[in-house]
Amino acid sequence: MPYRLRRFLVLALILIGAWTLTAYVAAHLVGLVGEEHYSAWLVRALIIGVWAGLLGAALESGIMPKLSRRLPFGVTLALRTLFYTGVVLISIFGVLRFIARTVDYVPLRTLLQSTEFRGIVESGQLPALVLILIGASFFINLMLQLLRVLGPGVLAQIFLGRYLRPVYEERIFLFLDLTSSTSIAEELGALRFSDFKNDFFYDVAEPVLATQGQIFQYVGDEVVITWLMTTGLKNANCVTCFYKILDQVESRRAYYMEQYSRFPEFKAGCHGGSVVTAEIGDLKRGIVHSGDPVNTAARIEGQCNPLGRRFLISHDLVAKMLLPTQIDILEAGTIPLRGKEAPVRLMALERKQDAAGLVA
């Protein structure tokens, strides 16, 4: 299943569940749910949930990530809340129409003019329901914004306190570094180079999500991506991610050339092993990974220029995975790395070329 479709479906299921529960609880709080209305309000809450969930998933899978990248956090949160407020109102209108057609068998106008409906409005139950749903919209969107700021999985890990005490984990790290960044920065200037980097980091995000990775940190013009060992080895995700980024950046070549007259080239080093993962900080909390595999992956990436390679990976790691058939594994040598007592055997990965000489 294509990544974008999978992401839409997952978001839709999560949001439908969240909005259905929210709508039902809100109706219960304002006194609209009695014993005789229990099953009826479950159906009505589900209608609201489906409307809000599907429209919300379409938003989160479409324009919202682009807006989040270009607008301040507060502005994006306000826009999300306004959008979901509209969705809530449309959903409630849909519920009323559903009741009119399937329960009372009358036109919607007749229902809206009925004594029972006017009593619900005048009692404040319906306005209270709308206000609660708008408040829930703000909270749900705040969580979605925090998830985007902190990165997938990080907020849940902090919330659950998984790493309050340091733990050992088997992880893979991919260090991705822009090539010739110094000369590009001199040519573009500091501010334009910052935009250039951000565009590149934006292009990195979707391939990382598609391969179930997490962005560990940004360091200058470098991005560090990590996977749990089992996840990174599955379908060779840690290798596939590199080539998905390559394809994503290449698909935007015209944009880069138009905006900057430069195209981002990059190199990468990959290694994995046992690290210590812990939640640190007080005023600013974060989850960090420390240990030899992190340092080794960085040192491997540092060998790309001397060896004239774009993608280097440790032999120990590549031997654990089944690579796609279009990837060639080339011996790159056993190299002494700074901080390592024993030399490390490195392999270079390259994609095969088709008959026309283009990258497959």
C-alpha positions in Angstrom: 0.0 0.0 0.0 1.4 3.5 -0.9 2.7 5.4 2.1 0.4 8.4 1.7 -2.7 6.2 1.5 -1.6 4.2 4.5 -0.9 7.4 6.4 -4.4 8.8 5.5 -6.1 5.6 6.6 -4.2 5.5 9.9 -5.0 9.1 10.6 -8.6 8.6 9.6 -9.1 5.7 12.0 -7.4 7.6 14.9 -9.4 10.8 14.3 -12.7 9.0 13.7 -12.3 7.2 17.0 -11.2 10.3 18.9 -14.1 12.4 17.5 -16.7 9.7 18.0 -15.7 9.4 21.7 -15.6 13.1 22.1 -19.0 13.7 20.5 -20.6 11.0 22.7 -19.0 12.2 25.9 -20.0 15.8 25.1 -23.6 14.8 24.4 -23.6 13.0 27.7 -22.2 15.9 29.6 -24.9 18.4 28.4 -27.6 15.9 29.2 -28.7 14.9 25.7 -28.1 11.2 26.3 -30.7 9.4 28.3 -31.2 5.7 28.8 -33.7 5.6 25.9 -31.3 7.6 23.7 -28.1 5.5 24.4 -27.9 3.6 21.1 -29.3 6.5 19.0 -26.6 8.9 20.3 -23.9 6.3 19.6 -25.0 6.4 16.0 -25.1 10.2 16.0 -21.6 10.5 17.6 -20.3 8.1 15.0 -21.7 10.3 12.2 -19.8 13.3 13.7 -16.7 11.1 14.1 -16.7 9.9 10.5 -17.2 13.5 9.1 -14.5 15.0 11.3 -12.1 12.1 11.0 -12.2 11.8 7.2 -12.0 15.6 6.6 -9.3 15.9 9.3 -7.2 13.1 7.8 -7.5 14.7 4.4 -6.2 18.0 5.9 -3.4 16.4 7.8 -2.3 14.4 4.8 -2.5 17.3 2.4 -2.1 21.0 2.9 -1.6 21.2 6.7 2.0 19.9 6.8 3.0 22.6 4.2 1.2 25.3 6.2 2.8 24.1 9.5 6.2 24.5 7.8 5.6 28.1 6.8 3.4 29.5 9.5 4.0 30.1 13.2 2.8 27.4 15.7 0.0 29.6 17.0 -1.3 30.6 13.6 -1.4 27.0 12.5 -3.2 25.9 15.7 -5.8 28.7 15.2 -6.3 27.6 11.5 -6.7 24.0 12.5 -9.2 24.9 15.3 -11.2 27.0 12.9 -11.3 24.2 10.3 -12.4 21.6 12.8 -15.0 24.1 14.2 -16.5 24.2 10.7 -16.3 20.4 10.5 -18.1 20.1 13.8 -20.9 22.4 12.7 -21.3 20.6 9.4 -21.3 17.3 11.3 -24.0 18.4 13.7 -26.1 19.6 10.6 -25.5 16.1 9.1 -26.8 14.5 12.4 -29.9 16.6 12.4 -30.6 15.7 8.8 -30.1 12.1 9.6 -32.6 12.3 12.5 -35.1 14.1 10.3 -34.9 11.6 7.6 -34.5 8.3 9.4 -36.1 8.9 12.8 -38.9 11.5 12.4 -39.5 11.0 8.7 -39.9 14.8 8.2 -38.0 17.5 6.2 -35.1 19.0 8.1 -36.9 22.4 8.2 -39.8 20.8 10.1 -37.4 19.3 12.6 -35.6 22.7 13.1 -39.0 24.3 13.7 -40.2 21.7 16.1 -41.0 22.4 19.8 -38.5 19.7 20.9 -35.6 21.1 18.9 -36.3 24.7 20.0 -36.4 23.4 23.6 -32.9 21.9 23.2 -31.6 25.1 21.8 -33.2 27.4 24.4 -32.1 25.1 27.3 -28.5 25.6 26.2 -27.8 21.9 25.6 -27.1 22.3 21.9 -24.9 25.4 22.2 -23.1 23.7 25.1 -22.5 20.7 22.9 -21.0 22.9 20.2 -18.8 24.7 22.6 -17.5 21.5 24.1 -16.7 20.1 20.7 -14.9 23.3 19.7 -12.8 23.1 22.9 -12.1 19.4 22.1 -11.0 20.6 18.6 -8.5 22.9 20.2 -7.1 20.2 22.4 -6.9 17.6 19.6 -5.2 20.0 17.3 -2.7 21.1 20.1 -1.8 17.4 20.4 -1.4 17.1 16.6 0.9 20.1 16.6 3.0 18.9 19.4 3.3 15.5 17.7 4.7 17.3 14.6 7.0 19.5 16.6 8.5 16.7 18.8 8.4 14.0 16.1 6.4 10.8 15.7 6.4 8.7 18.9 8.4 11.1 21.0 5.4 12.7 22.7 3.9 9.3 23.5 7.2 8.1 25.0 7.5 11.2 27.2 3.8 10.9 28.2 4.2 7.3 29.2 7.6 7.9 30.9 9.2 5.0 28.9 12.7 6.5 29.2 12.5 8.1 32.7 15.1 5.5 33.6 17.8 4.8 31.1 17.3 1.6 29.1 19.4 -0.3 26.6 18.1 -0.5 23.1 19.3 -2.0 19.8 19.1 0.8 17.3 20.3 1.8 13.8 21.6 5.3 13.1 21.8 7.0 9.7 23.9 10.2 9.5 22.9 12.3 6.5 25.2 15.3 5.6 24.9 17.9 2.9 27.9 17.9 0.5 29.9 21.2 -0.1 27.8 23.0 2.4 30.5 25.5 3.1 30.8 26.7 -0.5 27.0 26.7 -0.8 26.7 28.9 2.3 29.3 31.3 1.0 27.5 31.6 -2.3 23.9 31.9 -1.0 24.6 33.8 2.2 23.6 32.7 5.7 19.9 33.5 5.5 19.4 31.9 2.0 21.5 28.9 3.1 19.2 28.4 6.1 16.2 28.3 3.7 18.1 25.9 1.5 18.7 23.5 4.5 15.2 23.7 5.6 13.9 22.8 2.2 16.2 19.8 2.2 15.2 18.8 5.7 11.5 19.1 4.6 12.2 16.7 1.8 13.8 14.3 4.3 10.7 14.1 6.5 8.3 12.0 4.3 10.8 9.3 3.5 11.7 9.0 7.2 8.0 8.5 8.0 7.5 6.1 5.1 10.2 3.9 6.5 9.0 4.1 10.2 12.1 6.1 11.3 12.5 9.0 13.7 14.6 12.1 13.3 17.0 12.0 16.3 18.5 15.5 15.8 19.6 18.2 13.4 23.2 19.3 13.7 24.2 22.1 11.4 23.7 20.8 7.9 23.4 17.2 9.1 20.3 15.2 10.1 20.5 12.0 12.2 17.8 9.4 11.6 17.2 6.4 13.9 15.2 3.2 14.0 14.8 0.4 16.5 16.9 -2.4 15.2 14.0 -4.7 14.2 12.2 -1.8 12.4 15.3 -0.6 10.6 16.2 -4.1 9.3 12.6 -4.8 8.2 12.4 -4.3 4.4 15.9 -2.8 4.8 14.2 0.4 6.0 17.4 2.1 7.0 18.8 1.7 3.5 15.5 2.3 1.6 15.1 5.6 3.5 18.3 6.9 1.9 17.2 6.2 -1.6 13.7 7.5 -1.0 15.3 10.8 0.2 17.4 10.7 -3.0 14.3 10.3 -5.1 12.3 12.9 -3.2 15.1 15.5 -3.6 15.6 14.7 -7.3 11.8 15.1 -7.9 12.2 18.7 -6.7 15.4 19.5 -8.7 13.6 22.2 -10.8 12.4 23.9 -7.6 15.9 24.0 -6.1 17.5 25.3 -9.3 14.9 28.0 -9.6 15.1 29.1 -6.0 18.8 28.7 -5.3 20.6 27.8 -8.5 22.0 24.9 -6.5 20.9 21.3 -5.9 21.5 19.5 -2.6 23.9 16.6 -2.8 24.4 14.5 0.3 26.2 11.6 1.7 25.4 9.1 4.5 26.9 6.7 7.0 24.9 3.9 8.7 25.6 1.7 11.7 23.7 0.0 14.5 24.1 -1.6 17.9 23.3 -1.3 21.6 22.8 2.2 22.9 21.5 3.8 26.1 18.2 5.7 25.6 17.1 8.2 28.3 14.8 11.1 28.8 16.8 14.1 29.9 16.3 17.8 30.8 14.0 19.8 32.9 13.1 23.1 31.3 13.4 21.4 27.9 12.9 17.7 27.9 14.1 15.3 25.2 15.0 11.7 24.4 18.6 11.0 23.7 20.6 8.0 22.5 24.2 7.6 23.5 26.8 4.9 22.9 29.4 3.6 20.5 27.0 2.9 17.6 26.1 6.6 17.4 29.7 7.7 17.3 30.6 5.0 14.8 27.8 5.9 12.4 29.1 9.5 12.5 32.7 8.4 11.8 31.5 6.2 8.9 29.7 9.1 7.3 33.0 11.1 7.7 34.7 8.5 5.4 32.4 9.2 2.5 34.6 12.0 1.0 38.0 10.3 1.5 36.7 7.1 -0.1 34.7 8.8 -2.8 31.4 7.1 -1.8 27.9 8.5 -1.3 26.6 5.8 1.1 28.7 3.8 3.5 27.4 1.2 5.9 29.2 -1.1 8.4 29.6 -4.7 7.2 28.2 -6.0 10.5 24.9 -4.1 9.9 24.4 -4.8 6.2 25.0 -8.5 6.9 21.9 -8.6 9.0 19.5 -7.5 6.3 18.1 -8.5 2.9 18.7 -5.6 0.5 16.5 -4.8 -2.5 17.8 -6.5 -5.7 18.6 -3.1 -7.3 21.2 -2.3 -4.6 24.8 -3.4 -5.1 27.1 -4.0 -2.1 30.7 -3.0 -2.8 33.7 -3.6 -0.6 35.0 -0.2 0.7 37.8 -1.5 2.9 38.6 -2.1 6.5 39.2 1.4 7.9 40.6 2.6 11.3 38.0 5.1 12.7 38.8 7.8 15.3 37.8 6.5 18.7 37.7 2.9 17.7 40.4 0.4 18.8 39.8 -2.0 15.9 39.3 -1.1 12.3 35.8 -1.3 10.9 34.9 -3.1 7.7 32.9 -0.8 5.5 30.6 -1.5 2.5 29.5 1.0 -0.1 25.9 0.8 -1.4 25.0 1.8 -4.9 21.8 1.5 -6.9 22.2 -0.4 -10.2 21.6 1.6 -13.4 19.2 0.7 -16.1 20.1 0.2 -19.8 19.7 3.9 -20.5 22.3 4.8 -17.8 19.8 6.3 -15.4 19.5 5.4 -11.8 17.0 2.6 -11.4 
